[in-house]
Amino acid sequence: MSIDLRSDTVTRPTLAMREVMGSAEVGDDVFGDDPTVARLEELAAGILGKEAGMFVPSGTQSNLCAMLTHCERGDEYIVGQSAHTYLFEGGGAAVLGSIQPQPLDQEPDGSLAFDKIAGLVKPDDFHFARTRLLCLENTTWGKVLPLDYLESVGGFAETHGLALHLDGARIFNAVIASGKSAADLAAPFDSVSLCLSKGLGAPVGSVLVASGSFIKEAKRWRKMLGGGMRQAGILAAAGIHALEDHLERLADDHDNARRLSQGLALIPGLKVDPVQTNMVFVDASGDQVATLSERLQDQGVLIGGYTGGKMRLVTHLDVSANDIETVISAFSEIFRA
């Protein structure tokens, strides 16, 4: 079996997760009758310190439901230039919600500078879109938003009349790296999307958490977007198992990413960025780069494409410490040639 470093979305359900899925109590969730979905939503909301949750098929739909709930047609949201909600979600907020994105470059630590945000908030004038929402991401490209930034962002948003949404697809990686609770990291935000199908290892799904009134409105958007699911408890059971059994083990992924970065940094021709969580970004030079992906695949190692000229290597629950040594050896052999 290949060692797949393309993303932490490639994880497969464990045997224990499959067993709880198979025995899940189900009902029609569109009617509100699925007890396992209800339990997942309550569990996720509680962990993040919010009143209510909504189970959806994907992180993209979760973020979109949040933006559609926060904003009206003709409103604007401010977002990072390389944030997932702007770059990798098909322009859904603009296409389906007529919500104008206002992107800006992220700082080296992944944050959006307050002075730059303030300069983009539009005046209350009918010539302009109404700036309603600030979207942040944690983690973002493997980086954890600084804690002092999170302590200040709520007051900043209130001063400028902005709602706050967090794409927290990998918020539990931020929890492990920061030592703070998920509720602490989520506290400044009006809504948070968390993903179950990345490092947590569930096969499908995300949960949007917020106030009860917000989630009630978001469920209207979920229905319009085709996200209402029937006997979804089978999937929700995997999410419950992930939240109850797979959070602490994310530390193993971080350890493996650090070991991978240390090993690769010793190879001539490779330059490795500092690692905070489960992502390793590598600059490669030399004649080997053009065929690197193919040559690694020949040795049973899968990598993704390049972003900004860098390889992204992602560790997850299907990558062991022994696998990391195999990957380092494979890179060493290629760049020694």
Secondary structure, 3 states (H helix, E strand, C coil): CCEECCCHHHCCCCHHHHHHHHCCCCCCHHHCCCHHHHHHHHHHHHHCCCCEEEEECCHHHHHHHHHHHHCCCCEEEEEECCCHHHHCCCCHHHHHHCCEEEEECCCCCCCCCHHHHHHHCCCCCCCCCEEEEEEEECCECCECCCHHHHHHHHHHHHHCCCEEEEEECCHHHHHHHHCCCHHHHHCCCCEEEEECCCCCCCCCCEEEEECHHHHHHHHHHHHHCCCCCCCCHHHHHHHHHHHHHCCCCHHHHHHHHHHHHHHHHCCCCEEECCCCCCEEEEEECCHHHHHHHHHHHHCCEECCCEECCEEEEECCCCCCHHHHHHHHHHHHHHHHC
